[in-house]
Amino acid sequence: MPELPEVETVVRGLRSTLEGKKIRQFVFLSPHLQQKQPAMALRPQDYRGKRLREIRRRGKMIIFNFEGGCGLLIHLKMTGQLYLADPKQPADKHTHARMTFAGFRPELRFRDIRKFGFVSCLREPDIWQKVNSALGPEPLSVGWPEFWDLIKKHGKKRIKGWLLDQKLVAGIGNIYSDEILFRAGVRPDRPAGSLSRAEARKVFRSIRAVLRRAIELKGSSVSDFVDSTGQKGRFQTEHRVYDREGQPCRRCRLALIQRKKIAGRSSFFCPTCQK
Ligand SMILES: [Zn+2]
């Protein structure tokens, strides 16, 4: 599933090309996106002629803001892709929405093989209300005092599950939680509340270091992830533990990476480097 670095990569790519453009047409190509619309949703045709003011990321979600107060809330979930395509290239059966712009040839496509993703047509205030009630602070901007406070308040959760909980910090998923905990030297099955202040501080710093490096390399492409131009990311080449069960640890070179189910997810860690 695309996590913060992948979603940030998509947002940065689209922002530089689409902000300021006017929508010519916006259509859903398959019924499931329409069926998933929340109660107070706008219709795709309401967006015609609207100028795209801003594209932002919040957690793993993408938010489009248009002039006049309408917006889109997009979640890529497992296999969603949001990218610019040449209109000459035929859209396949997994392409569920399409947006074209005035005076700009490429069209924006939402493609999603497993159909868990969504594109919600909502007014901007409704989007922010929804998003802010579902998500905790951003991991790249949360301050240390707030982070430490959240660790202590939700100390019963294992640190792996703690990092995955979008209400605590938003945007971290299975890959980056493992990579963050490896970098911090903390075992994923430790209760968050058992971390010393120094260990929590290491996790806090590792979150920033790992996410920033992953954004720099345009995310991890372990399955379907592509950026806004259809290119794969490169951070998967730097994974230290994720999906490396039974392989020698890249730091100590002695222990083999183990896999354990924690908080319902496969977690990978080095039994020597992580305490
Ligand atoms: Zn190791």
Residues whose N, C-alpha, C, O or C-beta is under 5 A from the ligand:
A	BS01	ZN	C249 R251 C252 R253 A255 C270 T272 C273
